[in-house]
């Protein structure tokens, strides 16, 4: 029941929403801090850097390294606060 409510409200499954939010937060850390890609992967739900890289690219549309290189402009999909 909760999953259906979340799906209706957010238009996605709970796990997909959580993945998206985790990857967006990792992207924000890459933009705004000097944290390594390896160090932002676990909070984004991945201890495997290659898995994190793939999930990040799928969600954001660019690699973690490319996101970091363009820190002066927000990476697509990462909300500025």
C-alpha positions as a printed Julia matrix, in Angstrom:
81×3 Matrix{Float64}:
  0.0    0.0     0.0
  2.77   2.45    0.87
  4.55   1.63   -2.41
  1.38   2.42   -4.37
  0.92   5.7    -2.53
  4.52   6.7    -3.25
  4.15   5.66   -6.87
  1.02   7.78   -7.27
  2.54  10.73   -5.44
  6.05  10.68   -6.93
  5.48   8.77  -10.14
  8.09   6.15   -9.34
  8.81   3.23   -7.06
 10.27   3.84   -3.58
 13.57   2.17   -4.51
 13.87   4.16   -7.74
 13.12   7.42   -5.91
 15.71   6.6    -3.24
 18.33   5.76   -5.87
 17.65   9.02   -7.7
 17.91  11.1    -4.51
 21.1    9.32   -3.42
 22.79   9.88   -6.77
 21.68  13.52   -6.84
 23.16  14.05   -3.38
 26.42  12.42   -4.47
 26.49  14.76   -7.47
 25.97  17.75   -5.22
 28.87  16.61   -3.06
 31.06  16.26   -6.14
 30.11  19.76   -7.27
 30.47  21.51   -3.95
 33.27  19.68   -2.11
 36.63  18.13   -2.81
 35.39  14.71   -1.66
 36.67  11.88   -3.8
 34.36   9.92   -6.07
 35.2    6.84   -4.02
 34.1    8.58   -0.82
 30.72   9.74   -2.19
 29.83   6.32   -3.6
 28.84   4.63   -0.29
 26.37   7.33    0.78
 24.85   6.97   -2.69
 24.31   3.28   -1.96
 27.29   1.74   -3.73
 30.56   0.38   -2.41
 31.66  -0.6    -5.92
 33.06   2.41   -7.82
 32.19   0.98  -11.24
 28.59   0.34  -10.17
 28.38   3.87   -8.76
 29.81   5.3   -11.99
 27.22   3.45  -14.08
 24.28   4.38  -11.8
 25.42   8.0   -11.67
 25.71   8.24  -15.45
 22.3    6.61  -15.93
 20.59   9.02  -13.51
 22.44  12.29  -14.16
 23.43  11.87  -17.79
 27.15  12.4   -17.27
 29.99  10.7   -15.44
 30.98  11.65  -11.88
 34.3   13.0   -13.17
 32.63  15.14  -15.82
 30.22  16.44  -13.22
 33.12  17.45  -11.0
 34.92  19.17  -13.9
 31.88  21.32  -14.56
 31.4   22.29  -10.9
 30.81  25.92  -11.78
 27.57  24.96  -13.57
 25.08  22.51  -12.1
 25.06  19.02  -13.54
 21.78  18.21  -15.22
 19.36  16.77  -12.69
 21.14  17.98   -9.58
 19.12  20.62   -7.77
 20.99  23.59   -6.37
 20.06  24.49   -2.82
